[in-house]
Amino acid sequence: MNEIIYLDNAATTPVKEEVLQEMLPWFAQFYGNPSSHYSIGYETKDAIDKARAQVAAALNCQPSEVYFTGCGTESDNWAIKGSALRLAPKGKKHLITSAIEHHAVLHAMRSLEQQGFEVTYLPVDSKGFVSPEDLKAAIRPDTALVSIMMANNEIGTIEPIAKLGAVCREKGVCFHTDAVQAAGAIPIDVQAMNIDMLSLSAHKFNGPKGCGVLYIRKGIAPLNLLDGGGQEGRRRAGTENVAGIVGLGKALELAVSSLEQKAAHQKALRDYVVQRILKNIPEARLNGDADKRLPGNASISFPGLEGETILLDLDMHGICASTGSACNSDSLDPSHVLLAIGLPHEIAHGTMRFSFGPQNTQEEAEFLCETLEQIIPNRRAMSPIWNSRKA
Ligand SMILES: *Cc1c(COP(=O)(O)O)cnc(C)c1O
């Protein structure tokens, strides 16, 4: 097998052919500025409105509550910094998040701490769940915002969002969720889940990179991060990424309409790999919850080894995966998520994430298992950590 086997769909996904075809006319053929008042401007404005309606249908909200952004990171920053800056003059300078958020959330919180805000980082249990009770106890009269992710990008755990949202509703605190991993993978309903703001990003569900959404419930008003022209209801200035927005709308519509088949396919591949690896490789362990996890996510620790070593060996066999510390690739610290679920440093270091997409096949899953069954024992035989454990 010489082809690349791409098992890192949590990092990004290939653009679906149908999505690409839908996007192509919006670069050179229909190029008008959506803010211009002549026919070729109206065409692009209509295309954006169509995508806005597609997103609204997928989330169960109004099109006027959908705001296009430059990426998931921007959406997270807007929700968090925008809410903090809006409510600080009212004396609300406290925010709540979890210990296992993506860096787009955690580093936005860090930045606010440096500006005098106070942040509570809720712990998670050994499966990665945030407790609604803990959240309830952490909310204070000066809490401006709660931000808890819908599904974790490393270990796949799906948080009890409807319950966490209900706690916020009851306490009258605004609730944001980073749904970048969840969108297009599991059902989302912002009404039923009590969500006030939600981030998503097209490139995680077979859409293009560089295009995200922030859903903002009517009546909620985070401060603008980008001021300028009157785009996006005067809340997010900048000439729209028309082709990207068209691609996002189409990709989300396709992902949501095929959600169940897609999930069943990914889950079948994932369960095959998890069961076979846990059976055939001594001491391999699955991180996260067995059931309440993203259909395509397998986070597996291989004690005695460094994830980096496994990653390089897999790459030599044409397999793309990720270590548990993908976002820390320039640091030697193990992932904050794996430490938060209580893994010792040594095991956190030997953790790999395999994330399956709709394009992956059973043959690829089998090849991954065969390769791991070969490289893990070989590397362990040379590993002083493993040998000292066994001594
Ligand atoms: C990928 C990701 C982001 C960042 O989205 P970008 O569009 O790449 O900026 C944020 N949160 C989570 C959970 C992610 O997986």
PDBQT file of the ligand as one rigid body, heavy atoms in Angstrom, charges set to zero:
ROOT
HETATM    1  C1  LIG A 401     -10.108  22.687  15.281  1.00  0.00    +0.000 C 
HETATM    2  C2  LIG A 401     -10.718  23.185  16.523  1.00  0.00    +0.000 A 
HETATM    3  C3  LIG A 401     -10.804  24.560  16.802  1.00  0.00    +0.000 A 
HETATM    4  C4  LIG A 401     -10.201  25.595  15.903  1.00  0.00    +0.000 C 
HETATM    5  O1  LIG A 401     -10.885  25.731  14.678  1.00  0.00    +0.000 OA
HETATM    6  P1  LIG A 401     -10.113  26.437  13.451  1.00  0.00    +0.000 P 
HETATM    7  O2  LIG A 401     -11.158  26.641  12.421  1.00  0.00    +0.000 OA
HETATM    8  O3  LIG A 401      -9.056  25.472  13.015  1.00  0.00    +0.000 OA
HETATM    9  O4  LIG A 401      -9.552  27.717  13.964  1.00  0.00    +0.000 OA
HETATM   10  C5  LIG A 401     -11.434  24.955  17.955  1.00  0.00    +0.000 A 
HETATM   11  N1  LIG A 401     -11.963  24.062  18.811  1.00  0.00    +0.000 NA
HETATM   12  C6  LIG A 401     -11.910  22.741  18.578  1.00  0.00    +0.000 A 
HETATM   13  C7  LIG A 401     -12.534  21.804  19.550  1.00  0.00    +0.000 C 
HETATM   14  C8  LIG A 401     -11.279  22.250  17.440  1.00  0.00    +0.000 A 
HETATM   15  O5  LIG A 401     -11.223  20.938  17.224  1.00  0.00    +0.000 OA
ENDROOT
TORSDOF 0
